[in-house]
């Protein structure tokens, strides 16, 4: 028997308007490289981390939303964050090829300032232009 990576609760940030019981699945465009269709769905155990993802997703259009989610299958550390930037996974970031079920929308999470949003927009533009900035899919 293997130990769980994290007991949660878990959160996902998006611009999609969802309801409890809805399922999040892989197969959609990356928030960081829209030309890449993602094979996994990403989530974190930190509400503010999900909030950052929601704000970044909403840069494209829409309003940011953070949801508490329940993984419906196995999940692993997100190699885009843990292997490249934060060994040991202090960001508590994960991904799964299996769906996540929406538990509820979360109202309390740290919002980015206009300056922070601009900085993230610039970082994303730089990532999109740099072919060496690969997303591990």
N, C-alpha and C positions, 0 to 999 in steps of 0.2 A: 504494500500500500504506500502511495506517495503522499507527502504532505502538501496541503494547498499552498499555492504561491502567496496568497493574500486572502484574508477572510472578508474583505470589503467593509462597508458597502462600496459599490462601484458607481462611477458616473461617466456620462458621455455628453460632450458638447456638440451642438449642431445648430443649423438654421432651420431645420425641419420642425414643423408643429406636429407633435405626437401626443398620444393619450396612453394612459395605463393599459397594459396588455399588448400594445403594438410591438412589433418586432423590428429591430435594426439588423440589417444583413449586409454582408460584403457585396461588392460588385458595383460600387459607385465611384465617381471621380474623386481623386485625392484633393484635399483642400490646399495642398502645397504645390502639386503639379497636376492641374486639371486634365492633362492628356493621359494620365495614368489611371487605369481602372484598378481599384484596390481589391485584393484577394482576401483581405481581413477587415474586421471591424475593430476599432481602437477604443480603449476606455482606460480610466484611471481610478484610483482609490482616493484621489484628492479633488474635492469639488472645484477649487480654484483652477486646477489644471484643466478640468473639463470646461470651465468658464473661458480660459484662454483659447482652447480649441473652438468653442462656440463663437467667440469674437472674431477669430481668424476666418472661420467658415462664413460668417456674416459679412466679411469684407466684400465678398462676391455679390451678395444681395440678401435681403431678409433680415430678420431679427435673431439675435443669439438666444439659445435655450440650453439649459443644463438639465439633464434627466438622471435620476437614480436608475440604474439598470441591473439586471440579473443575467449573468452569463449562462447560456443554456448548454454549454459544452466545455470542452477543455480550452484553456488559454495559456499563453506563454508571455514572458517579458517582451515588451516592444523593442526589437533590435535596433530600430531607428534612433531610439533614445538611449537605451541602456548600454548597448555595445559600443556605440560611437561617442557618447557624451557623458553618461553618468553610470559607470560600472557599479553594480550592486543594486541598481534600480531605486534610488532614493525618491524618484518622481512617482513611483508605484504605478507605472504605465504598462499596459498589457494590450494584447491583441488576440483575436480568435477568428477562426474561419466559420465558427458556429454563430447563430443569431444571439442577440441580447434582447431581453424582454424589458420594456419600459415599466418601471414600478411607479414613478411619480415625477412630476416636474419639481425642480429645486429652485427656490426663489433666492436663497442667500448664497451668493458667490461674489468674489472680487471682480468688479468691472474695471476695464482698462481705461486710462485717461485718453483724451484725444491725442496727446503726444505719443503715448504707448501704442495706440492703434496705428498712427502714422509710421512709427518705427517698425512694427510688425508688417505693415503693408510693403515697406521698402525691403525688409528682409525676404519676404516671399517673392517679390519681384526679382531680387538677386538670385534666389534659389532657382526660379523658373528659367533664368538666363544662363545658369551655370550647369553645363552637362555633367560636371564632376560631382554635383550634389545629388547623388542617387538616393531614391527611396527604396529600402529593402521591402519588397512586396512578397 
